[in-house]
């Protein structure tokens, strides 16, 4: 049974979680399929942007109950290996070199929050709600924690990891997990506008920009860091894409990556 659908159009690959009958809950098949697709799309030159969304009324309710029931009777080693596959999915999403946009609607619970935390940009419907409710099962959000803590900050994570309480789309925006809350009737138009902005950027520059955020977020400002950053921009300015972008701007024409995508 298909757990995920993929569509591609004009440089945009849309991955849709397709288990609406179980609120798009995770199972081993969905984890494997999503990991494989993102790994392939990351290398596809014709793909500029990835969109992650879900079919039906909910983004993802977290772990599938039948999957959790089966893991309950497995050994510690088997459970560790299973958790490792979810960790691989999260890292694959987080390290994807291309812009990744998440669209949240309805429930985003546990691992569903983890998926969104790995996205570069998240739009949410006003009806979206979120929870990190693992403690209510006697567990912790271990494999998703690096990405969620980075998205919402350690101070907020200390609260929501402990309480397991639900929070709204508006609260998620205030926490930094969601970038924009958009009315349902407007979300497709907002997504189209956002995709146009993303497709206007140089693909190599966007990949470097993602790496740049991680570098400067994880280091104190120092002479070594500033020298590294100067070296990066110096290299970009004389590189093919930087030269083309600057020339297009000065010549008042479209850059080559826009012409090829139009």
N, C-alpha and C positions, 0 to 999 in steps of 0.2 A: 504494500500500500504506500502511495506517495505521501510523504510527510512534509514536502517542501516543493514549491513551484518556482521556476525561474523564467523571467521574461527579459528580453533585451531590446532596447530601442534607442537609437541615436546616442550611443555612448553611455547609456544608463542601464545597469543590470539591477532588476528588482527581485529580491528573494522574499517569498511570502510563506510564512509558516502556515501549513495547511492541515491542521488537525483541529478544526473548530469544534468538533464533537466532544473534545476533552479540553476545551479552552486553550488549545495549542500548547499543551503541557509537553515537557521534554520526555523523550525516551531514547534508548540507545540508537535507534535508527535515525531520529531527527538530528541528534548530535553528530553522528557520522556524516550524514548527508550535508548538513550545513557546513561542517568543517571542510569537506571535500570541495564543495562549490566555491567557498570563499578562497581557498587555496588556488583553485583554477582561475577564478576571475581576477585575482591579484596579479596574475601573469599574462592576462589577455590584453593585448595592446589596444584592441578596439573598445575596451571598457574603460570609461573615465571615472564613473561614480557608481557606488553601490547603495541601494536602498533596502532596508530591512523592515518588513511590516508583517501583518498577520491577517489571515482570513477570519471572517466572523466578528463576533462582538468583543473578543478579548485578545490582547497581545500574547500573553503567555502566563499560565497559572503556575509556572515552575515545574517541578518534577511530577511526572505521571504517576498516579497512585499504583497502578499495576507494576510499573517499573520499580517503584520503591518497595512494593511488597516482595518482589522477586529478590531484590538486593538484601532484604532483611535476613534471608536465609543463607546468604553467601558468606564466604570467609572474609577475614579482614583483608587479606591480599587481593581477593577478587573485588572487594569494595574499593580498595585503594586504586586498583587499575581502572575501575569504572570512573572514579572521581578524576583520575588523570586524564581521561578522554574529555571530560567536561572542561578541565583546565586547559587542555590543548585547544578546544574550541574558543575559549575566551581569549587566549593569547593570539590565535589566528585572526580573530576579529580585531583585537587591539593593535596588532602589528600590520594589518592590511595597509599597504602603501597608498591606497586610493581613498578619497573622501567616502565616509560611510555615514549615511543618514538613517536614523531610526524613527519610526512612526508608531506612537503608543496610543492604544485605545483600550478601554475596559481594564481588565486586571493585568497587572505586570507584577508578578510575585516571585520572590526568590531568584532563581536563575534568570527569569525574565528581566528583572532589574539589572542583573549582571550583563545581559546582552546589550541593554540600552546604555549602560555605563561604558561599554567599549566603543560606542558610536561617537563620531566627531560632532554630530549635530542631532538633537532629538526634538521632534515636534510631538506634542501631545494633544489629544482631544480633551475637552473639559470633563468628559466622563471617565477619564483614565484615573485609576487609583493604584497605589503601590504598597508593597509590604516586603519586609525581610523577616519572615516569620519562622525561620528555622528553629529558633530557641523553643518554640511551642511544640516542636517535635523532639526536643532534647538534642538538637543538633546546632551547628553554626554554619554561616554562609562562607565556609573556608575558601573554596576555589574561586569564588567571585570577589572575595574581599579586597584584593589589591586594586581592582578596577572601580569598585563601588566607593571605597575609601578615598581614592583619588578624585572621583567625581563629586562627592558630597562633603568631603573633608572628615578628618578624624573625629572632630567634636560631635558632629551630627551622627556619624556612624556609631559612636558609643551609645547614643540614645536608641536608634532604630534597630541596631543589632540586638539590644537587650530587651526591648519591649515587644518587638514583632508587630507593632501597631500599624494600621493602615494610614496612609497619608495621600492627600489629593494631588491632582495635577498642579494646582497653584502652589501647594507646599513643595512639590518636587522641583518646580521652577525656582522657588526661593532657595532651595538647598543646592542648586546647581546641577541636578541630575537631568532636568529638562531645560531646553533653551527657550522654547516658545509654547504657549498654550493657545491653540487655534480652534475656533468654532468648526464643528464638523462640516458645515456647508462651505467653508473656506479653505479647508486643509489641502485639497488637491491643487487649488490655485496657488496657495503659499508654497507647496512643494515644488510646483513647476517653476515659480520665481526663484526659489532657492537653487534648484538644479541649473537654471540658466546662469546664475552667479557662479556656481562651481565649475561649469563647463567653460566659463570665460577665463579661468586661470590656466597658467601653464602647467601641464601634468607633472613635469619634473620638479617644478617649483613647489607644487602642492605636496609632493612626496617629501621634499626637503623640509617644508614647513612643519609637517607632522613630526619629523625627527627633531626639528628645532625646539618645539614645545617640550618634548620629553627631556631634551638635553638641559634646557634652562630651568625647567621645573625641579630637576633633581640635583642641581648643583648650586652652591653659593656663588655670588658674583666675585670673581677673582681676576687677576691679570691673565691667568691661563685660559679661563673661560672666554674673556673678551678677545684674546688673541685668536682663539679657535673660531669665534663668531666672525671676526674680521676676515679670517682666511676663507671661511665658507662663502661669504658674500662676494669676496674678491674672485673666487673661482666661478661663482654663478654669473657674475657680470661679463666674464670673457667666454663663458660657455655658449653653446649653440642656441639654447632656448633663451637665455638672458639677452644675447645679442639680437635675436629675432624679436623678442618682446619690446626691447628698447627701440629698435629700428621701426617697428610697426607703430609705436606710439609717436615717434618723431615724424614719421611719414604720414600719419593720420590714416592708417589703413588697418584692416583686421590682421591679427597675428595668425600665423600658419595653422595653429591648432584650432582656431575658430573657423577658418576657411575650410579646413578638412572636415569639420563637423557640421557645417551648414548645408 
